[in-house]
């Protein structure tokens, strides 16, 4: 298996990316291609005590870099020689099995859509992070790729998220719900109500298991396995979850360091706190999959350190092995058939 990584993307690139790639190649036994400025990557290797490329690590030179300030719509035109675009072209040309970048989200979305391309029949690719819930985990789709959506987009998000939840969460029949401001069928905007009707029809046709609307509170309590949202609402929920997690961890730290007795209390329950921290830590969970493309593309967190890059590689390996993109390609036509049936 060959994983391609944008070595120049992210706040801590390239050193953290290089170190994470080396750790992942050792742990997962995969080949990794670091795409970026060759001399800079080799210098990073020297800084971490290596004179030569370790086993399983390759370098593909790319002199240009896409920055966070670059307009995503101009990346393919003005930055064709960037590590981001060169790496995605390698993936599209069959020179790798998956791609990872911690760089610009908008640039990654645009470049991946134009190079790797969407699965035939998919209207829009969507970001589908796995978020922690009281019931375990849930797929949130979309969380930022598509701010403005149509009812058909949300229908496809539910279908794609259901396949992803089966493959990655091991749920035989994922419960699909629309993120809304109430559980009643009449709640939400015109978009939500129209999407509700389409998802209900898909449920009746046996294409997915739709359970209706879900509020943000209940979504986090495990009411659904797939949370369908437009990119605007989904992104707000995701960032709220991240912010709440950071707040809770800081609150726990403050509580347990108050005095000697609370410190002793921490020692007694440190195992459980560590497990909770790991569940909420993006460095352990990996990145966010861009669902709906022909090959796996993973968006790692912009602040990724070496540990986070290693986790993103693990996620990429799982994506290749489980083949959710292939299952989507084989089944997306069933939604088209449902639409044709409705129009007759």
C-alpha positions as CSV (number, residue, x, y, z in Angstrom):
1,X,0.0,0.0,0.0
2,X,1.3,3.5,-0.9
3,X,0.1,6.6,1.0
4,X,0.8,10.0,-0.4
5,X,1.3,12.9,2.0
6,X,1.5,16.6,1.4
7,X,4.7,17.3,3.4
8,X,4.3,21.1,3.2
9,X,0.7,21.4,4.5
10,X,-0.2,22.4,8.0
11,X,1.0,24.6,10.8
12,X,3.9,22.3,11.9
13,X,5.0,21.2,8.4
14,X,7.3,19.9,7.2
15,X,9.1,18.5,10.3
16,X,6.0,17.2,12.1
17,X,4.8,15.6,8.8
18,X,8.1,13.9,8.1
19,X,8.4,12.5,11.7
20,X,4.8,11.3,11.6
21,X,5.3,9.6,8.2
22,X,8.4,7.8,9.5
23,X,6.5,6.6,12.6
24,X,3.5,5.5,10.5
25,X,5.7,3.6,8.0
26,X,7.3,1.6,10.8
27,X,4.0,0.9,12.6
28,X,1.7,0.1,9.7
29,X,4.2,-1.3,7.3
30,X,3.1,0.9,4.3
31,X,5.1,2.9,1.8
32,X,4.8,6.6,2.2
33,X,5.5,9.3,-0.4
34,X,6.3,12.7,1.0
35,X,5.5,15.4,-1.6
36,X,7.2,18.7,-1.1
37,X,10.5,20.6,-1.4
38,X,13.1,17.9,-1.5
39,X,15.9,19.7,0.1
40,X,13.7,20.9,3.0
41,X,12.4,17.4,3.6
42,X,16.0,16.0,3.6
43,X,17.0,18.7,6.0
44,X,14.2,17.7,8.4
45,X,15.5,14.1,8.3
46,X,18.9,15.4,9.3
47,X,17.4,17.3,12.2
48,X,15.7,14.2,13.6
49,X,19.0,12.3,13.3
50,X,18.7,10.5,10.0
51,X,21.2,10.6,7.2
52,X,19.2,8.7,4.6
53,X,15.6,8.0,3.8
54,X,14.2,5.3,6.1
55,X,12.7,2.1,4.7
56,X,9.3,2.8,3.2
57,X,9.8,6.5,2.8
58,X,10.1,8.2,-0.6
59,X,10.3,11.9,-1.6
60,X,8.5,13.4,-4.6
61,X,9.7,17.0,-5.3
62,X,7.3,19.9,-5.5
63,X,8.7,23.4,-5.3
64,X,5.5,25.3,-4.7
65,X,3.3,25.5,-1.6
66,X,-0.3,26.3,-1.1
67,X,-0.8,28.7,1.8
68,X,-3.8,29.4,3.9
69,X,-4.0,32.8,2.3
70,X,-4.3,31.4,-1.2
71,X,-7.7,31.5,-2.9
72,X,-8.9,27.9,-3.2
73,X,-10.5,28.5,-6.6
74,X,-7.2,29.6,-8.1
75,X,-5.0,26.7,-6.8
76,X,-5.3,24.5,-9.9
77,X,-4.5,27.5,-12.1
78,X,-1.8,29.2,-10.1
79,X,-0.2,26.4,-8.0
80,X,0.0,23.4,-10.3
81,X,3.5,22.7,-9.0
82,X,2.5,22.7,-5.3
83,X,2.8,19.8,-3.0
84,X,-1.0,19.6,-2.7
85,X,-1.7,19.5,-6.4
86,X,1.2,17.3,-7.3
87,X,0.3,14.8,-4.6
88,X,-3.4,14.6,-5.7
89,X,-2.4,14.1,-9.3
90,X,-0.2,11.2,-8.3
91,X,-3.2,9.7,-6.5
92,X,-5.4,10.3,-9.6
93,X,-2.8,8.7,-11.9
94,X,-2.7,5.6,-9.9
95,X,0.7,6.2,-8.2
96,X,-0.8,5.9,-4.7
97,X,-3.8,4.5,-2.8
98,X,-4.7,7.5,-0.6
99,X,-3.8,11.1,0.0
100,X,-3.4,13.1,3.2
101,X,-2.9,16.9,3.8
102,X,-3.1,19.1,6.8
103,X,-3.1,22.2,4.6
104,X,-5.9,24.5,3.4
105,X,-9.3,22.8,3.6
106,X,-10.8,24.8,0.7
107,X,-7.8,24.2,-1.5
108,X,-7.9,20.5,-0.8
109,X,-11.6,20.2,-1.5
110,X,-11.2,22.1,-4.8
111,X,-8.1,20.4,-6.1
112,X,-9.3,16.9,-5.0
113,X,-12.7,17.4,-6.8
114,X,-10.9,18.5,-10.0
115,X,-8.2,15.8,-10.0
116,X,-9.3,12.7,-8.1
117,X,-12.9,13.5,-9.1
118,X,-16.2,12.5,-7.6
119,X,-17.7,9.0,-7.9
120,X,-20.0,9.0,-10.9
121,X,-23.4,10.0,-9.7
122,X,-22.3,11.9,-6.6
123,X,-23.4,15.5,-6.8
124,X,-21.0,16.8,-4.1
125,X,-18.2,15.3,-2.1
126,X,-18.6,16.0,1.7
127,X,-16.5,16.0,4.8
128,X,-17.5,13.2,7.1
129,X,-15.7,13.3,10.4
130,X,-16.4,10.6,13.0
131,X,-17.4,12.4,16.2
132,X,-17.7,11.0,19.8
133,X,-21.1,10.5,21.2
134,X,-22.6,8.9,24.3
135,X,-23.5,5.9,22.2
136,X,-20.0,5.6,20.8
137,X,-19.4,7.5,17.6
138,X,-21.3,9.0,14.7
139,X,-20.6,10.3,11.2
140,X,-21.3,14.0,10.8
141,X,-21.8,14.7,7.1
142,X,-21.3,17.5,5.8
143,X,-19.2,19.7,8.1
144,X,-17.9,22.4,5.8
145,X,-17.5,21.4,2.2
146,X,-20.9,22.5,1.0
147,X,-22.3,25.6,2.8
148,X,-25.3,25.8,0.4
149,X,-27.1,22.6,-0.3
150,X,-30.1,21.2,-2.1
151,X,-32.4,18.5,-0.8
152,X,-30.7,16.0,-3.2
153,X,-27.3,16.8,-1.7
154,X,-28.6,15.9,1.8
155,X,-30.1,12.7,0.5
156,X,-26.8,11.7,-0.9
157,X,-25.0,12.7,2.3
158,X,-27.3,10.4,4.2
159,X,-26.6,7.5,1.8
160,X,-22.8,8.1,1.7
161,X,-22.7,8.5,5.5
162,X,-24.6,5.3,6.0
163,X,-22.0,3.4,3.9
164,X,-19.2,5.0,5.7
165,X,-20.7,4.2,9.1
166,X,-21.1,0.5,8.1
167,X,-17.5,0.3,7.0
168,X,-15.8,2.3,9.8
169,X,-18.1,2.0,12.8
170,X,-19.2,-1.6,12.2
171,X,-22.9,-0.7,12.4
172,X,-25.0,-3.1,10.4
173,X,-27.9,-0.7,10.0
174,X,-26.8,2.9,10.8
175,X,-29.6,5.3,12.0
176,X,-29.6,8.3,9.7
177,X,-31.0,11.6,10.9
178,X,-31.2,15.2,9.8
179,X,-29.6,17.9,12.1
180,X,-32.5,20.3,12.8
181,X,-34.1,22.5,15.4
182,X,-36.7,20.0,16.5
183,X,-37.6,16.3,16.0
184,X,-41.0,17.0,14.3
185,X,-41.2,16.4,10.5
186,X,-42.3,20.1,10.1
187,X,-39.3,21.5,11.8
188,X,-36.4,23.2,10.0
189,X,-36.1,25.2,6.8
190,X,-37.6,24.4,3.4
191,X,-34.3,22.6,2.7
192,X,-34.7,20.4,5.8
193,X,-38.3,19.6,5.1
194,X,-37.7,18.7,1.4
195,X,-34.7,16.5,2.4
196,X,-36.8,14.8,5.1
197,X,-39.2,13.7,2.4
198,X,-36.4,12.3,0.2
199,X,-34.7,10.5,3.0
200,X,-38.1,9.1,4.1
201,X,-38.7,7.8,0.6
202,X,-35.2,6.2,0.5
203,X,-35.9,4.5,3.8
204,X,-39.2,3.1,2.5
205,X,-37.2,1.8,-0.5
206,X,-34.7,0.0,1.8
207,X,-31.7,2.1,0.8
208,X,-31.0,3.4,4.3
209,X,-32.5,3.6,7.8
210,X,-33.9,7.1,8.3
211,X,-35.2,8.0,11.8
212,X,-36.2,11.6,11.2
213,X,-34.8,14.8,12.6
214,X,-32.3,15.1,15.5
215,X,-31.4,18.1,17.6
216,X,-27.8,18.9,18.4
217,X,-28.1,17.9,22.0
218,X,-29.6,14.5,21.2
219,X,-27.1,13.9,18.4
220,X,-24.3,14.1,21.0
221,X,-26.2,11.7,23.3
222,X,-26.1,9.0,20.6
223,X,-29.5,9.4,19.0
224,X,-28.2,8.8,15.5
225,X,-25.2,7.1,13.8
226,X,-25.2,9.4,10.8
227,X,-26.0,13.1,11.3
228,X,-26.9,14.8,8.0
229,X,-26.3,18.5,7.7
230,X,-25.5,21.3,5.3
231,X,-21.9,22.3,5.6
232,X,-22.8,25.5,7.5
233,X,-24.8,23.8,10.3
234,X,-22.5,20.8,10.4
235,X,-19.4,22.9,10.8
236,X,-21.0,24.9,13.7
237,X,-21.8,21.6,15.4
238,X,-18.3,20.2,14.9
239,X,-16.6,23.3,16.2
240,X,-19.0,23.4,19.2
241,X,-18.1,19.8,20.0
242,X,-14.4,20.6,19.8
243,X,-14.7,23.8,21.9
244,X,-16.8,22.0,24.5
245,X,-14.2,19.2,24.7
246,X,-11.4,21.7,25.3
247,X,-13.4,23.5,27.9
248,X,-14.3,20.3,29.8
249,X,-10.7,19.1,29.8
250,X,-9.5,22.5,31.1
251,X,-12.2,22.4,33.7
252,X,-11.1,18.9,34.8
253,X,-7.5,20.0,35.0
254,X,-8.4,23.0,37.1
255,X,-10.5,20.9,39.4
256,X,-8.0,18.1,39.9
257,X,-5.1,20.5,40.6
258,X,-6.9,22.5,43.2
259,X,-5.3,20.9,46.3
260,X,-3.7,17.7,47.6
261,X,-6.9,15.8,47.9
262,X,-8.1,16.6,44.4
263,X,-4.7,15.5,43.1
264,X,-5.1,12.2,44.9
265,X,-8.5,11.9,43.4
266,X,-7.0,12.3,40.0
267,X,-4.6,9.5,40.6
268,X,-7.5,7.2,41.4
269,X,-9.4,8.0,38.2
270,X,-6.5,8.8,35.9
271,X,-7.2,5.8,33.7
272,X,-10.8,6.8,32.9
273,X,-9.8,10.5,32.3
274,X,-7.0,9.3,30.0
275,X,-9.5,7.2,28.0
276,X,-11.8,10.2,27.7
277,X,-9.0,12.5,26.6
278,X,-8.0,10.0,23.9
279,X,-11.5,9.9,22.6
280,X,-11.6,13.7,22.2
281,X,-8.1,14.1,21.0
282,X,-7.8,14.8,17.2
283,X,-4.2,13.5,17.4
284,X,-5.6,10.1,18.1
285,X,-8.7,10.1,16.0
286,X,-7.0,10.9,12.7
287,X,-8.4,13.3,10.1
288,X,-11.6,13.9,8.3
289,X,-12.5,11.9,5.2
290,X,-13.6,13.6,2.1
291,X,-16.4,11.2,1.2
292,X,-17.7,10.9,-2.4
293,X,-14.4,10.8,-4.3
294,X,-13.0,8.0,-6.4
295,X,-10.1,7.4,-4.0
296,X,-9.5,8.1,-0.2
297,X,-8.5,11.7,0.6
298,X,-8.0,12.6,4.2
299,X,-7.9,16.1,5.7
300,X,-5.7,16.1,8.7
301,X,-6.1,18.9,11.4
302,X,-4.2,22.1,10.5
303,X,-2.3,21.9,13.8
304,X,-1.3,18.3,13.3
305,X,1.9,17.1,15.1
306,X,3.7,13.9,14.3
307,X,1.3,11.9,16.4
308,X,-1.7,13.3,14.5
309,X,-0.1,12.6,11.1
310,X,0.5,9.0,12.2
311,X,-3.1,8.7,13.1
312,X,-4.2,10.1,9.7
313,X,-2.1,7.5,8.0
314,X,-3.8,4.8,10.0
315,X,-7.1,6.2,8.9
316,X,-6.0,6.3,5.3
317,X,-4.9,2.6,5.5
318,X,-8.3,1.7,6.9
319,X,-10.0,3.6,4.1
320,X,-8.1,1.7,1.5
321,X,-8.6,-1.7,3.1
322,X,-12.4,-1.2,3.7
323,X,-13.1,0.3,0.3
324,X,-16.1,2.5,1.2
325,X,-15.4,4.5,-2.1
326,X,-15.8,1.3,-4.1
327,X,-19.1,0.4,-2.4
328,X,-20.4,3.9,-2.9
329,X,-19.6,3.6,-6.7
330,X,-21.4,0.3,-6.9
331,X,-24.5,1.5,-5.1
332,X,-25.0,5.3,-5.8
333,X,-27.1,4.3,-8.9
334,X,-29.8,3.0,-6.6
335,X,-30.5,6.6,-5.6
336,X,-30.8,7.7,-9.2
337,X,-33.2,4.8,-9.9
338,X,-35.3,6.0,-6.9
339,X,-35.4,9.5,-8.3
340,X,-36.5,8.2,-11.7
341,X,-39.2,6.1,-10.1
342,X,-40.6,9.2,-8.3
343,X,-40.7,11.2,-11.5
344,X,-42.7,8.6,-13.4
